[in-house]
Amino acid sequence: QVWVGIKKDLTDNEWYWIDGRNVEANVWRSGQPDGAANGENCARLVDPDFLAADVSCDANFAYMCIVGPSPPGGIDALVTKSSNGVPTVKSIQSKTTTTPTSTVAPCEPSFTLVENVGCAKTYTGKENRMTYINAREVCKTNGGDLAAPNNVADLKAFMKTEFTPNNNVWVGIERKQSDNEWYWINGRNVEMNEWGSDKPDGTENDNCAMLQGPEWVAAYVSCDKNILYMCIVDPSPA
């Protein structure tokens, strides 16, 4: 016999689980609770069917403890057995319950998730035209930076849906003064096929680059030019 968390509420003479639920009739053994003796205000589970029976709260039985949430109907049978006075677990039969998990959105509401690129926010209005340095500062304020993806094809596909064909848009491409080479701000070299017809030859004086529509190929330009831009932020982990 094993103690279980069932008690009689003396205010209404009804039986309740200690979490406040009513004890259903099918929890009790046949003829229980019978109140055969005064003070039978607690309950135990009785072997072999481990159904409940009322008993004095002063009786001595085996017991087990449950830690953590116990949803209604979570335990079908509490089957614990005492061996030589020492409580031991015989078996526990429990229903499988699914705990709802919160889903974290990968991007903030004003950003769009772009496959293989990140969370993108575009600035397309005339009032959003600014220099390379200022555009990059805005992106950093948002927790990201100008676009510098490993997969430029996915970036271009997205830009075709967001910008008009005659737009010029800042991306994270800079010329490094130390070696006069062009790099994406993630450290990757700018491939020759990523440039448009005006490919850099080492004689240019400009140190920044934009993508030009409608093909969205790179073109070097003065960092002080005021054009549109877009920011990329890393997605939140799932």
Secondary structure, DSSP 8 states (H G I E B T S, - for coil): -EEEEEEEETTTTEEEETTS-B--GGGB-TT-S---STT--EEEEETTTTEEEEE-TT---B-----S---TT-EEEEEEEEETTEEEEEEEEE-----------SS-TT-EEETTTEEEEEE-SGGG-B-HHHHHHHHHHTT-EE---S-HHHHHHHHHHHS-TT-EEEEEEEEETTTTEEEETTS-B--GGGB-SS---S-----EEEEETTTTEEEEE-TT--BEEEEEE-----
